[in-house]
Amino acid sequence: MFSKEDAKQLREEFWDQFKELSARRRARRRLPGNWMLTHTGIKALNLRFHVDRKVAQVGIDLETRNMDKRIELYEKLEALKKLLEEAMEAPMNWELDYVRENGKSVSRIYLQKENIDIYNKETWSRAHQFMYENMMKLESFYREYNDYLKYGPQQIEK
């Protein structure tokens, strides 16, 4: 094992490398250097990366204490399930009540890659590749369907 400080340094190095890799690749595609993540235009909907000792995840978190709003957004995404999974080129995990490590309950729709360890540098390139490729797909999907998610079908048709 390693100390808390060593663990913190490894996490920071992991994310710094990923940020650098992402910025270079996104610049080649003439995209902004930063990911959309919390800047979706919908307060309760965030695009997320998660990496721990077992997995890397890319997905959507619905974060609001207003359960009606959370369920409404979740149902809108469920209505787009086939399109989302086609865009992601894989079936996704759908959890209306996902409990994070900190105990916070959110709704999460995500893909994950097993056998990733944020503290094992040998797994980093696989994690970075998985995260980059899938967040690119997720951002593209979100841009295409954000009006539907914001306003619903009745508002778009007008």
ABEGO torsion letter per residue (X at the ends): XBBAAAAAAAAAAAAAAAAAAAAAAAAAAGBBABBAGABAGBAABBBBBBBBAABBBBBBBBBBABAAAAAAAAAAAAAAAAAAAAAAGBBBBBBABBBBAAGBBBBBBBBBBBGBBAABAAAAAAAAAAAAAAAAAAAAAAAAAAAAAAAEAAAAAX
